[in-house]
Amino acid sequence: MRSGGWELERSARQVRAIIGRNDHGVLLDRFKDDNGCGDGVLAELNKVLEGKARFIVFGNIQADQIERSESESEVVDKETKKTTSKTKTMTTSRTTSVRLRFYDLTDQQLAWDHLTGGQSVTSKEHDMSDVIEHDPKEGFLGGLVTSMVNSAIKPDPEYPPTPRLETCLASAFDNVGVFLKTSKKQ
């Protein structure tokens, strides 16, 4: 995890320690049920965190999608016009959308509501050069035999593993920094 992610995790542990494990769980359940922080919760957080934090951030996963795709590429000899190599690329990607809400404990108001997303991709290549091409004129039995031989020579590879959720979340949180930077124009 990136250094910013460690800092975020450490801050979350500190808040949980101050509030108490049970009360922290109740707070998160209440946030989920109410779809945000009400005035009473913010006033209570301001009192409990008294001067230790000005802002508190709540984040929840809005969507977590996994997609798999594949593509093929081939290298063709310019002189003979024959395929010299063929590669299949298998890709697994994960896209996670997170809603972050920054609350200012000083004035007990929602300071910023932001939807961000992170994406992680894993891919692997599979050499398909030895695969026997199907003849457009081959019949059912010929096509079946060719497919069986191809499966024995070069079985289809499995997709690469799904990227970890933590990696995708770290990517989403990194994107938030772009929005938090102050403008250089004055």
C-alpha positions as CSV (number, residue, x, y, z in Angstrom):
1,M,0.0,0.0,0.0
2,R,1.2,3.5,-0.7
3,S,2.5,5.7,2.0
4,G,-0.7,7.8,1.9
5,G,-2.7,4.7,2.4
6,W,-0.6,3.8,5.5
7,E,-1.2,7.2,6.9
8,L,-5.0,6.9,6.3
9,E,-5.0,3.5,8.0
10,R,-3.1,4.8,11.0
11,S,-5.5,7.8,11.3
12,A,-8.5,5.4,11.2
13,R,-6.9,3.3,14.0
14,Q,-6.4,6.4,16.1
15,V,-10.0,7.6,15.7
16,R,-11.2,4.1,16.5
17,A,-9.0,4.0,19.6
18,I,-10.3,7.4,20.8
19,I,-14.0,6.6,20.1
20,G,-13.8,3.0,21.3
21,R,-14.2,-0.1,19.2
22,N,-17.9,-0.6,20.0
23,D,-18.9,3.0,19.6
24,H,-16.9,3.2,16.4
25,G,-18.9,0.3,15.0
26,V,-22.2,1.9,16.1
27,L,-21.0,5.2,14.5
28,L,-20.3,3.4,11.1
29,D,-23.7,1.6,11.3
30,R,-25.5,4.9,12.0
31,F,-23.6,6.6,9.1
32,K,-24.7,3.8,6.8
33,D,-28.4,3.8,8.0
34,D,-28.7,7.7,7.9
35,N,-26.6,7.9,4.6
36,G,-24.4,10.5,6.2
37,C,-23.7,12.3,9.5
38,G,-26.4,14.3,11.2
39,D,-25.9,17.3,13.4
40,G,-26.0,15.2,16.6
41,V,-23.3,12.8,15.4
42,L,-21.0,15.7,14.3
43,A,-21.5,17.5,17.6
44,E,-20.6,14.3,19.5
45,L,-17.6,13.7,17.3
46,N,-16.4,17.3,17.8
47,K,-16.7,16.8,21.6
48,V,-14.9,13.4,21.6
49,L,-12.1,14.4,19.3
50,E,-11.8,17.8,21.0
51,G,-8.9,19.5,19.1
52,K,-7.4,16.2,17.8
53,A,-9.0,16.6,14.4
54,R,-10.6,19.3,12.4
55,F,-12.0,17.1,9.6
56,I,-13.3,13.6,9.6
57,V,-13.8,11.6,6.4
58,F,-16.2,8.9,5.8
59,G,-15.9,6.7,2.7
60,N,-18.1,3.9,1.4
61,I,-17.8,1.7,-1.7
62,Q,-20.5,2.6,-4.2
63,A,-19.6,0.0,-6.9
64,D,-17.0,-2.7,-7.3
65,Q,-16.9,-4.2,-10.8
66,I,-14.6,-6.9,-12.2
67,E,-14.3,-7.3,-16.0
68,R,-12.4,-9.8,-18.0
69,S,-11.3,-9.3,-21.7
70,E,-9.0,-10.9,-24.2
71,S,-7.4,-9.7,-27.4
72,E,-5.2,-11.4,-30.0
73,S,-2.4,-10.0,-32.0
74,E,-0.2,-11.5,-34.7
75,V,3.0,-10.7,-36.5
76,V,2.8,-11.2,-40.3
77,D,6.0,-11.6,-42.4
78,K,5.9,-8.9,-45.0
79,E,7.5,-11.0,-47.8
80,T,5.6,-14.3,-47.3
81,K,2.4,-12.7,-45.9
82,K,2.3,-15.6,-43.4
83,T,1.7,-15.3,-39.7
84,T,5.0,-15.8,-37.8
85,S,3.6,-15.4,-34.2
86,K,0.3,-15.1,-32.6
87,T,-0.4,-13.9,-29.0
88,K,-3.5,-13.9,-26.9
89,T,-3.6,-11.4,-24.0
90,M,-5.9,-12.1,-21.1
91,T,-6.8,-9.1,-18.9
92,T,-8.7,-8.9,-15.6
93,S,-9.6,-5.4,-14.4
94,R,-11.3,-4.1,-11.2
95,T,-12.9,-0.7,-11.0
96,T,-14.1,0.6,-7.6
97,S,-16.1,3.7,-7.0
98,V,-15.9,5.3,-3.6
99,R,-17.9,8.2,-2.2
100,L,-15.9,10.3,0.3
101,R,-17.6,12.8,2.6
102,F,-15.4,15.3,4.4
103,Y,-17.0,16.8,7.5
104,D,-15.6,20.0,9.2
105,L,-16.0,19.4,12.9
106,T,-15.5,23.1,13.7
107,D,-18.7,24.2,12.1
108,Q,-20.2,20.7,12.0
109,Q,-21.0,20.8,8.3
110,L,-20.4,18.7,5.3
111,A,-17.3,20.4,3.7
112,W,-17.0,18.2,0.6
113,D,-18.8,15.3,-1.0
114,H,-16.7,13.6,-3.7
115,L,-17.2,10.5,-5.8
116,T,-13.9,9.0,-6.9
117,G,-12.8,5.8,-8.6
118,G,-9.8,3.6,-8.8
119,Q,-8.8,0.9,-11.3
120,S,-6.3,-1.9,-11.2
121,V,-5.5,-4.2,-14.1
122,T,-3.6,-7.5,-14.4
123,S,-2.9,-9.2,-17.7
124,K,-0.8,-12.0,-19.1
125,E,0.2,-13.1,-22.6
126,H,-0.2,-16.6,-24.0
127,D,1.8,-17.7,-27.1
128,M,-0.6,-19.1,-29.7
129,S,1.9,-19.5,-32.5
130,D,1.6,-23.3,-32.6
131,V,-2.2,-23.4,-32.9
132,I,-3.4,-25.0,-36.1
133,E,-5.7,-22.7,-38.1
134,H,-9.1,-23.9,-39.0
135,D,-9.7,-24.4,-42.8
136,P,-12.9,-22.6,-43.9
137,K,-13.8,-25.7,-46.0
138,E,-13.4,-28.2,-43.2
139,G,-16.5,-30.0,-42.0
140,F,-17.8,-30.7,-38.6
141,L,-15.6,-33.6,-37.8
142,G,-12.5,-31.9,-39.2
143,G,-13.2,-28.8,-37.2
144,L,-13.7,-30.9,-34.0
145,V,-10.4,-32.7,-34.5
146,T,-8.6,-29.5,-35.2
147,S,-10.1,-27.9,-32.0
148,M,-9.1,-31.0,-29.9
149,V,-5.5,-30.9,-31.3
150,N,-5.3,-27.2,-30.5
151,S,-6.6,-27.8,-27.0
152,A,-3.9,-30.4,-26.4
153,I,-1.1,-28.2,-28.0
154,K,-2.1,-24.8,-26.5
155,P,-5.0,-25.0,-24.0
156,D,-6.7,-21.7,-23.4
157,P,-5.0,-20.0,-20.4
158,E,-6.9,-19.0,-17.3
159,Y,-7.5,-15.3,-16.8
160,P,-5.1,-13.6,-14.4
161,P,-6.3,-13.2,-10.8
162,T,-8.5,-10.2,-9.9
163,P,-6.6,-7.2,-8.6
164,R,-6.9,-6.9,-4.8
165,L,-9.6,-4.5,-3.5
166,E,-7.0,-2.6,-1.4
167,T,-4.9,-1.8,-4.5
168,C,-8.0,-0.4,-6.3
169,L,-9.0,1.6,-3.2
170,A,-5.4,3.0,-2.9
171,S,-5.7,4.1,-6.6
172,A,-9.1,5.8,-5.8
173,F,-7.7,7.7,-2.8
174,D,-4.6,8.8,-4.8
175,N,-6.9,10.5,-7.2
176,V,-8.5,12.6,-4.4
177,G,-5.2,14.4,-3.9
178,V,-5.6,16.0,-7.3
179,F,-8.8,17.7,-6.2
180,L,-7.4,18.7,-2.8
181,K,-4.5,20.6,-4.3
182,T,-4.8,24.4,-4.2
183,S,-4.8,26.2,-7.5
184,K,-1.5,28.0,-8.4
185,K,-3.5,30.9,-9.8
186,Q,-3.9,33.6,-7.2
